[in-house]
Amino acid sequence: MSVSIRPIEDGDYDAVHDLLTERWTGASFLLDGEMVDASRLPGFIAKADGETAGLVTLIKRPTEWEILTLDSLSRWSGTGTLLLEAVVVDARDADVKRLVVRTSNDNLDAFRFYQRRGFRLERIVQGVIDKERSLKPEIPMVGDYGIELHDEVAFARVL
């Protein structure tokens, strides 16, 4: 399977929205108390055989970019790494010096993925997911590996 990566375009909206809804129960994310529509963010889309194979969405700030979502529809295929590499190249071209990503305390697969690609643990925000759940009740109580969801874990990579 050959995977191609390209920037998200306006015509990708339906595919982006559908993928986010399928993988995240919706395209809206609560970030620092503010709702963010990830389907309208810049990023990259992965295509394989004409089908969506993955997606990364970004919040672009002047001094750092934040990965809001990164999804590969085929685990262990390298699609996530290709998407992350596209972000790194684009950030360097824009003279951005730092990438950040947040995940929940249960997402051990993300811990491994990001650390193996040069990200370092930056901070743990205790109880933030509990607070978010009061505003977005569809956030589950228990996540991956049967781990209760409570905390946000941030990773960063200097470019």
N, C-alpha and C positions, 0 to 999 in steps of 0.2 A: 504494500500500500504506500503510495507516494503522497506525502502531505505537503501542501503549499501554505505559506503564511503571508497574509497581506493586511494592511490597515482596514479597520471597519469602515464601511461606506454607508451612506444614507439608505441605499437599497437593501442593506443587511438587517434593518431594524426588526422585521418580523422574526427572522432566524435568531437574532440575538435575544430578543424578548422571550421567544419560546424556550431557548436553551436555559436562560436564567430562571424562568418560571419552573421548568422541569427540574433543574438541579438545586434551586435555592428557594422554592415555593413562592417566587415572585421576583420582579425586577427591582423592587424598592428595598433599600438597605438603610438601616438606622446607623448613622455614623456620627459619633460625638453629639448625640441628641437631635440630629437633623436627618430627615429622610433624603436619600439620594437615589435617583433613578439610574441604575447602572446601564440600562438599555440605551441611554442617551450619551454615555461617556465615550471618549476615544479609547482605542485599543487595537487589538489584532484578532483576526479570525483565522482559524485553521480549516482548510478544506481538503478532503480526500475523496477522490472519485465523484466530485461534484456535490458532496454532502458535507455539512458542518461537522468537523472533527474536534473542535475545541475553540476556546475563546479566552481572551484576557481583557479586562476593562481597567482603566486607569483614571486616577485623579491627578491631574498635572498641576503642580504648584511651582512657583518660580525656582525654588532651591531643591525640591525633591519631588519625586513622583511616587504615588501610592498605588499599589496593585490592590484593587478592590475585589475583583474575582479573577480566578484562573481555573479553567476547567478543561480537562481532556476527556473525551468520551470513550477513549480506549486506553485503559491503564497500561503502563509499562511500554507504551508504543513510542515514546520520545516526543509526543506532541506537546506536552506541558513544557518540556525543556526548550523546544523550538519556539514556542510562544514567549517564554521568558527571555530567550536570546534576542528575539526581535525587539522586546522592550528595552533591553540593555543597549543594543545598537542605537535605537532611536533616542534614548536618553543621552547617550554619549554624544550623538550628533547635535543634540539640543544643548549641550554643555551642562546637563544636569549631573550632579555629583553623587546623588544618593537615591536609592530605592527603598521603600518601606512596604511592609505587608503586615496585616493583622490577621490573626486566626483565633479560633476558640480553643480553650484548654484541652478539649478532647481530640483535636485534629492531629494526632501523632504522625499521620502520613505527611501532612504539610510540614511539620517540624523537620522530618527527615529530608523532604524534598528541598526546602529552602536552605537548610544548613549545608547540604551537599553541593549547593550551587553558590556558596560564598556569603550567604546571609548569616548574621550573628544575632543572637538573642539580645533584645534591647530593653524590654520592660514587660512586666505583668501588671495588668490593671484588674485588681480583685473586685469581683461583684458587678462588673459593668454589664455582663450579659443578663444578670438578674434584673438590673434596672431597665435594660432594653426590652426585656420580656414584658414588663408592665405596659410598655407602649406598643409592642408588637407581640401579642400573645401566641402567635403561631410558632414562635421560637420554642423548640422542644426543651423539656427538662433534662433529657438524657440524650447524649450524642453518640459518636463513634465509640466502639469498644465498650459500650455500657457505662461510659464515664459521664457523670453529671456535668451539665453546662453551667458555668458560673463566671469564668474569667476570660479576659482577652489577653493574648500573647502577641507581642510585636517583635518583628525581626527587621533588620536593616542591612543593606549592603552598600558599601562605598564603591563608587565606580572610578 
